[in-house]
Amino acid sequence: MDNSAPRVDQLNGADAGQRRESFSSQNSQTAKEFIESQMKLEADAREILPYSFDSCTQALGPLRQSLFACLTCNPPSETPDAPYTAAGVCYSCSIACHGEHTLVELFNKRNFVCDCGTTRVPSTSPCTLRSDPKTGAKGVHSETPHPGNSYNHNFQNKFCGCAEDYNAEEEKGTMFQCLGLGTAESGGCGEDWWHPECLIGLPRDWYKSMKEEGKVEHAEDDDETPLPPGFPGEEDFETFICYKCLDANPWLKRYATTAGFLPPVYKEGGLPKTTETTPNTSEDQAPTSKKRKLEDGEESEPAAKRPKDDPENTSTEAQPTAETEPKQEPTESSPPKQKHDSIPDTAPQGSFSLFVKEDFRDHLCRCPDCYPNLAPHIQLREEEETYEPPLSEDGEANGGGSTGTGSLLDRGEAALSNIDRVRAIEGAMVYNHLRDKVKEFLKPFAETGKAVSAEDIKSYFEKLRGDEQPIRDAAGQASTGNDDNDDNGDDGRREQSGY
């Protein structure tokens, strides 16, 4: 994403001389240069927006999907107690319906149906990707929103327990998304994003004072906020469950420090009296390249699908050995032990967050007594799939791509292939006719090096839309010095009107 900014500056920063030069290379090179420019722009756009955005996900029902909040349509409330209507729109609608609005990327939220075109969004911003089921007309608004959607303060551009407004230009360091075991209404966080320092009760600028005391390494790097002392290393865990979600599901606290789970990270005071267990680097649980940063929340999926019984994923260290003990214990006279028998009877006291490893789901007990705790939370039972729209088609692919994807040339060819032969020929002739007339209009400017102004173009097309005499006058003025075309036999075609 970082390498896209300079490219945008280059595209927007062309001076008048560059534009004049582009007009001076007319005739046979013009179409080729235009198409190449179009391809370049579309390639740049696909790097930033790689997915097709011609279909709203509303028809697919509840999904775990990437969402956006539109602050233009749903501006945040001025005070915490003021009424506010939250709304989330899917990836496609964020571009096609809200592309010129101020958006906040919320990343992935589960069990969500796009709100675009519903009463949660003003009727002045309809969903342009869906059609009215009654009239068939493109554009939908004021529909009933999905009742199962849940919202938190992320939809007002507020994140973390500190409820700080997120500013991508000013934010430093890494934020982590909670696995989310409850909605904001049920006492959970609703898959909120957290600052590490806020999880252990430190102020946002905690590192500044410690930097002065020389207690923090790498704090001199202003572009990266260091992790606070006692906070697990990014490579030591796969995801985490915040203290809000644990307080709403206290049964899970017993798993702290057991196989697949790191020691508790307390809401106040970091990780006290556990310095010997903090570095969990001896257990090779996940690739070292995986970061829990905002922009790569889905990177863990391929590694997480690695077979758990792979011999290469087995070690002789303490935790795996403890995991195999229950399998070896049952005898003819004793019933098989359940996984909950190997965890402490009492949970650590206090409010804390729980960081988990890649295989933590394998260590959760699923016996008849414990399974009711897991039943409401699919994210604990199995790794979730996140919906991704289809990739935008390559501009050099065969024609016939979906509307809104493919190059301009592809779309034109696809449109021609879908109409009858007579209309296709007529359309091609009109296009050629208009192309030739515009080239004739531009030729004098190219020869003299004079820049074409907006008024010149506006005046010319006003004449094209007028009666036959102004058209002849405009064509004659534009083609001065180009009389060698008079005997081509196609002047009548070039003077036609009505297009």
C-alpha positions in Angstrom: 0.0 0.0 0.0 2.8 2.4 0.8 4.2 2.4 -2.8 0.8 3.6 -4.2 1.1 7.1 -2.8 4.0 8.3 -5.0 2.3 6.8 -8.1 -0.9 8.8 -7.4 1.2 12.0 -7.0 2.8 11.4 -10.4 -0.5 10.9 -12.1 -2.0 14.0 -10.6 1.1 16.1 -11.0 1.4 16.3 -14.8 2.0 20.0 -15.8 0.6 21.8 -18.8 3.7 21.0 -20.9 3.2 17.3 -20.4 -0.4 17.6 -21.4 0.5 19.6 -24.4 3.0 16.9 -25.4 0.4 14.3 -25.1 -1.9 16.2 -27.5 1.0 16.7 -30.0 1.4 12.9 -30.6 -1.8 12.5 -32.5 -3.0 10.4 -35.4 -2.1 6.6 -35.3 -0.4 6.8 -31.9 -3.3 8.4 -30.0 -5.5 5.4 -29.6 -2.6 3.2 -28.6 -1.3 5.7 -26.0 -4.7 6.2 -24.6 -5.3 2.4 -24.2 -1.8 2.0 -22.6 -2.6 4.8 -20.2 -5.9 3.3 -19.4 -4.2 -0.1 -18.7 -1.7 1.6 -16.4 -4.3 3.4 -14.4 -6.3 0.2 -14.0 -3.3 -1.8 -13.0 -2.5 0.8 -10.3 -6.1 0.8 -9.1 -6.1 -3.0 -8.8 -3.0 -2.9 -6.6 -5.1 -0.8 -4.1 -8.5 -2.3 -4.8 -7.8 -5.9 -6.0 -11.4 -7.2 -5.8 -14.3 -6.7 -8.1 -16.9 -4.3 -6.8 -19.9 -5.0 -9.0 -22.0 -7.0 -6.5 -23.3 -6.2 -3.0 -23.0 -9.1 -0.5 -26.5 -8.5 0.9 -28.0 -11.4 -1.0 -25.4 -13.8 0.5 -26.8 -13.3 4.0 -24.7 -13.1 7.2 -21.0 -13.4 6.5 -17.7 -12.7 8.2 -16.5 -10.0 5.8 -14.5 -6.8 5.5 -16.7 -3.9 6.4 -16.6 -0.1 6.1 -18.4 2.6 8.1 -19.4 5.7 6.1 -18.9 8.8 8.2 -20.5 11.0 5.6 -23.8 9.1 5.7 -23.6 8.2 9.4 -21.5 10.9 11.1 -20.4 10.1 14.7 -22.5 11.6 17.5 -21.1 14.6 19.2 -21.6 13.3 22.7 -21.5 9.7 24.0 -25.1 9.7 25.1 -26.4 11.3 21.8 -28.6 9.1 19.5 -26.6 7.5 16.8 -27.5 5.0 14.0 -24.6 2.8 13.1 -24.2 1.2 9.7 -21.7 -1.0 7.9 -21.3 -1.5 4.2 -19.5 -4.2 2.3 -16.3 -3.8 0.2 -18.2 -3.4 -3.1 -20.7 -0.8 -1.7 -17.8 1.2 -0.1 -16.5 1.8 -3.6 -19.5 1.8 -5.9 -22.0 3.6 -3.5 -19.8 5.5 -1.1 -16.6 6.0 -3.1 -16.6 9.8 -2.7 -17.5 9.7 1.0 -15.3 9.6 4.2 -14.9 5.9 5.1 -13.4 4.0 8.0 -12.1 0.5 7.4 -13.4 -1.8 10.1 -11.7 -4.9 8.7 -13.5 -8.2 9.5 -16.7 -8.6 11.4 -18.7 -11.8 11.7 -22.3 -12.6 10.9 -22.9 -9.3 9.2 -25.3 -8.3 6.3 -24.4 -5.2 4.4 -26.5 -2.2 5.5 -26.3 -0.2 2.2 -29.7 0.5 0.8 -31.5 0.0 4.2 -33.0 2.5 6.6 -29.7 2.6 8.5 -28.3 4.7 5.6 -29.9 7.9 4.3 -32.2 7.4 1.3 -30.1 9.9 -0.5 -27.3 7.3 -0.7 -29.0 4.3 -2.2 -27.3 1.0 -3.0 -26.6 1.3 -6.7 -25.5 -2.3 -7.0 -28.9 -3.8 -6.3 -32.2 -3.5 -8.1 -35.6 -2.7 -6.5 -37.4 -6.1 -6.3 -40.7 -4.4 -7.1 -39.8 -2.2 -10.1 -36.5 -3.8 -11.2 -35.0 -0.3 -11.3 -31.3 0.0 -10.3 -30.9 1.5 -6.9 -32.3 0.5 -3.6 -33.0 2.4 -0.4 -35.1 2.3 2.8 -35.1 -1.5 3.0 -35.3 -3.2 6.4 -31.8 -3.9 7.8 -30.8 -7.3 9.0 -31.9 -7.7 12.6 -28.9 -9.9 13.5 -26.2 -7.3 12.8 -24.3 -6.1 15.9 -22.4 -2.8 16.3 -19.9 -1.3 18.5 -18.1 2.0 18.7 -15.8 1.0 15.8 -18.6 2.2 13.5 -18.1 5.7 14.9 -14.3 5.5 14.1 -13.6 4.8 17.8 -11.4 1.9 18.7 -10.0 0.1 21.8 -11.1 0.4 25.4 -9.8 4.0 25.3 -12.4 4.8 22.6 -9.9 6.9 20.8 -10.6 8.2 17.3 -8.5 6.3 14.8 -6.2 8.4 12.5 -4.3 6.3 10.1 -1.8 9.2 9.4 -0.9 9.6 13.1 -1.4 6.1 14.5 1.9 4.4 15.6 2.6 0.8 16.5 0.4 -2.2 16.2 -3.2 -2.7 17.2 -4.6 -6.2 17.8 -8.1 -7.4 17.1 -9.9 -9.5 19.8 -11.3 -12.8 18.8 -14.6 -11.4 20.0 -16.7 -13.7 22.3 -19.6 -11.3 22.7 -21.3 -8.2 21.4 -21.1 -4.8 23.0 -24.7 -5.5 24.3 -23.7 -8.8 25.9 -20.7 -7.3 27.7 -18.1 -8.3 25.1 -16.1 -6.0 22.8 -17.6 -6.9 19.4 -14.2 -7.8 17.8 -12.7 -4.5 18.8 -9.1 -3.4 18.0 -6.9 -2.8 21.0 -3.7 -0.8 21.8 -1.3 -3.1 23.7 -0.8 -0.5 26.5 -4.6 -0.1 27.0 -4.9 -3.8 27.7 -2.6 -3.5 30.7 -3.7 -0.2 32.0 -0.9 2.1 30.7 -1.4 5.5 29.1 -1.0 5.8 25.4 2.3 7.7 25.8 3.7 5.4 28.4 6.9 4.8 26.5 7.9 8.5 26.5 8.8 8.6 30.2 10.4 5.2 30.0 12.5 6.3 27.1 13.8 9.2 29.2 14.7 6.7 31.9 16.4 4.4 29.3 14.1 1.5 30.2 12.7 0.9 26.7 14.7 -0.2 23.7 14.1 1.1 20.2 11.8 3.9 21.6 13.8 6.4 19.6 12.0 5.1 16.5 9.1 7.5 16.2 7.4 5.4 13.5 7.0 2.4 15.8 5.7 2.3 19.3 7.4 -0.5 21.3 5.3 -3.2 23.0 5.0 -2.5 26.7 7.0 -4.6 29.3 5.2 -7.8 30.2 3.2 -7.9 26.9 3.7 -11.1 24.8 5.8 -10.9 21.7 4.0 -10.7 18.4 5.4 -14.1 17.4 4.3 -15.8 20.6 0.6 -15.8 20.0 -1.9 -16.3 17.2 -4.8 -14.2 18.5 -6.2 -13.0 21.8 -9.4 -12.6 23.9 -9.7 -9.3 25.7 -10.7 -8.9 29.3 -14.2 -7.7 28.4 -15.0 -10.9 26.5 -13.4 -13.0 29.2 -15.5 -11.3 31.9 -18.5 -12.1 29.8 -17.3 -15.8 29.5 -15.6 -16.5 32.8 -15.5 -20.3 32.2 -12.7 -19.7 29.8 -10.4 -18.2 32.4 -9.5 -21.6 33.8 -7.5 -22.3 30.6 -4.9 -19.6 31.4 -1.4 -21.0 31.3 -2.5 -24.4 30.1 -1.6 -26.0 26.8 -2.3 -23.6 23.9 -2.8 -20.6 26.2 -0.3 -18.0 27.5 -0.3 -16.7 31.1 -3.0 -14.0 31.9 -2.2 -10.4 30.9 -3.9 -8.4 33.6 -5.9 -5.3 32.9 -3.9 -3.5 35.6 -0.2 -4.0 36.0 0.8 -6.0 32.9 2.1 -9.6 33.5 3.3 -9.7 37.1 5.3 -12.6 38.6 5.4 -14.5 35.3 8.7 -13.2 33.8 10.0 -16.8 33.5 7.0 -17.8 31.3 6.7 -14.7 29.2 9.2 -15.7 26.5 7.4 -18.5 24.8 9.8 -18.6 21.9 11.0 -22.1 22.6 7.7 -23.5 21.2 7.7 -23.2 17.5 4.0 -22.7 17.1 3.7 -20.2 14.1 5.8 -18.8 11.3 7.9 -15.8 12.5 6.6 -13.7 9.6 3.1 -13.6 10.9 2.2 -10.2 12.4 -1.1 -9.3 14.0 -1.1 -5.9 12.4 -4.3 -4.1 11.1 -3.6 -4.7 7.4 -2.9 -8.4 7.4 -5.6 -9.9 9.7 -6.1 -12.9 7.3 -2.5 -14.0 6.9 -2.8 -16.7 9.5 -5.3 -18.8 7.6 -2.9 -20.9 5.5 -0.6 -21.8 8.4 -3.6 -22.5 10.7 -4.8 -25.1 8.2 -1.6 -27.1 8.7 -2.6 -30.7 9.9 -2.3 -30.9 13.7 -1.0 -34.5 13.5 1.8 -33.7 11.2 5.0 -35.3 12.6 6.9 -32.1 11.8 4.5 -30.2 14.1 5.3 -32.5 17.1 7.9 -31.8 19.7 9.2 -33.5 22.8 8.8 -30.4 25.0 6.7 -30.2 28.1 3.3 -29.0 26.7 2.9 -31.6 23.9 3.8 -34.3 26.4 1.2 -33.0 28.8 -1.3 -33.1 25.9 -0.7 -36.7 25.2 -0.9 -37.8 28.8 -4.8 -38.1 28.9 -4.6 -40.4 25.9 -2.3 -42.8 27.7 -4.0 -42.7 31.1 -7.3 -44.6 30.4 -7.2 -48.3 31.6 -9.7 -51.1 31.6 -11.2 -50.1 34.9 -11.2 -46.3 34.7 -13.2 -44.1 32.4 -11.4 -41.9 29.8 -10.3 -38.6 31.2 -11.7 -35.4 29.7 -9.6 -32.4 28.8 -11.2 -30.3 31.5 -9.7 -32.7 34.0 -6.2 -31.5 33.2 -7.0 -27.8 33.7 -7.1 -26.1 37.2 -10.4 -26.2 39.1 -10.2 -22.4 39.8 -9.4 -19.6 37.5 -6.9 -16.8 38.2 -8.5 -13.9 40.0 -8.9 -10.4 38.5 -9.7 -9.0 35.1 -7.3 -10.1 32.4 -6.8 -10.8 28.7 -5.8 -14.2 27.3 -3.4 -14.7 24.5 -3.6 -18.0 22.6 -1.5 -20.0 20.3 -2.3 -21.4 16.9 -3.6 -24.8 18.2 -5.6 -23.5 21.2 -8.8 -24.9 19.8 -7.4 -28.4 20.1 -7.1 -28.1 23.9 -10.6 -26.9 24.6 -12.7 -29.6 26.2 -15.7 -30.7 24.2 -17.3 -33.1 26.5 -21.1 -33.0 27.1 -20.6 -30.8 30.2 -18.3 -28.3 28.5 -19.7 -28.2 25.0 -22.6 -25.9 25.9 -20.0 -23.2 26.6 -18.5 -23.6 23.2 -21.8 -23.9 21.3 -22.5 -20.1 20.9 -19.0 -19.3 19.7 -18.0 -20.8 16.4 -14.7 -18.9 16.5 -13.7 -21.2 19.4 -14.8 -24.4 17.8 -13.2 -23.9 14.4 -11.2 -21.4 12.4 -13.6 -19.1 10.6 -13.7 -18.4 6.9 -13.7 -14.8 5.8 -15.6 -13.9 2.6 -13.6 -12.2 -0.1 -15.1 -10.8 -3.3 -13.9 -12.3 -6.6 -10.7 -10.8 -7.8 -11.0 -8.0 -10.4 -10.3 -9.4 -13.9 -7.1 -8.6 -15.5 -7.4 -5.9 -18.2 -5.6 -8.1 -20.7 -8.0 -11.0 -20.1 -10.6 -12.1 -22.7 -13.6 -9.8 -23.2 -16.9 -10.5 -21.7 -16.0 -9.7 -18.1 -18.6 -8.5 -15.6 -19.7 -4.9 -15.6 -17.3 -2.7 -13.7 -14.2 -4.9 -14.3 -11.8 -5.4 -17.2 -10.4 -2.6 -19.3 -12.3 0.0 -21.2 -11.5 -1.8 -24.5 -12.7 -5.1 -23.0 -16.0 -3.5 -21.9 -16.6 -2.1 -25.3 -15.9 -5.4 -27.1 -18.2 -7.2 -24.6 -21.0 -4.6 -25.2 -20.7 -5.0 -28.9 -20.8 -8.8 -28.6 -24.1 -8.7 -26.8 -26.1 -6.7 -29.5 -27.2 -7.7 -32.9 -24.9 -7.5 -35.9 -26.6 -4.4 -37.6 -26.5 -2.4 -34.4 -22.9 -3.4 -33.7 -21.8 -2.2 -37.2 -23.7 1.0 -36.8 -22.2 1.6 -33.4 -18.7 1.0 -34.7 -19.3 3.4 -37.6 -20.5 6.1 -35.3 -17.5 5.6 -33.1 -15.1 5.8 -36.0 -16.9 8.9 -37.3 -16.7 10.7 -34.0 -13.0 9.6 -33.5 -12.1 11.1 -36.9 -13.8 14.4 -36.2 -12.2 14.8 -32.9 -8.8 14.0 -34.4 -9.4 16.7 -37.0 -10.4 19.1 -34.3 -7.2 18.4 -32.4 -4.8 18.5 -35.3 -4.4 22.3 -35.5 -3.6 22.4 -31.8 -1.0 19.7 -32.2 0.7 21.4 -35.1 0.9 24.8 -33.4 1.6 23.5 -29.9 -1.3 25.4 -28.5 -2.9 23.8 -25.4 -6.6 22.7 -25.8 -8.7 24.5 -23.2 -12.0 23.3 -21.7 -13.8 26.1 -23.5 -12.4 24.9 -26.9 -13.7 21.4 -26.3 -17.0 22.6 -24.9 -17.6 25.0 -27.9 -16.7 22.2 -30.4 -19.1 19.7 -28.9 -21.9 22.3 -28.7 -21.5 22.7 -32.4 -21.6 19.0 -32.9 -24.9 18.9 -31.2 -26.3 21.7 -33.3 -27.7 21.9 -36.9 -25.9 20.9 -40.0 -24.4 24.2 -40.9 -22.5 24.7 -37.5 -21.3 21.2 -37.9 -19.9 21.9 -41.3 -18.3 25.2 -40.0 -16.8 23.4 -37.0 -15.5 20.5 -39.2 -14.1 23.0 -41.8 -12.3 25.0 -39.1 -10.9 21.9 -37.4 -9.7 20.3 -40.7 -7.9 23.4 -42.1 -4.8 22.3 -43.9 -6.2 18.7 -44.2 -7.8 18.9 -47.7 -6.1 15.7 -48.9 -9.0 13.9 -47.4 -11.6 15.5 -49.6 -11.6 12.8 -52.3 -11.8 9.9 -49.9 -15.5 9.4 -50.6 -16.5 9.5 -47.0 -17.3 13.2 -46.4 -21.0 12.4 -46.3 -20.5 9.9 -43.5 -18.5 12.4 -41.5 -21.1 15.1 -41.8 -24.0 13.0 -40.4 -25.8 14.3 -37.3 -28.0 12.8 -34.6 -25.4 11.0 -32.5 
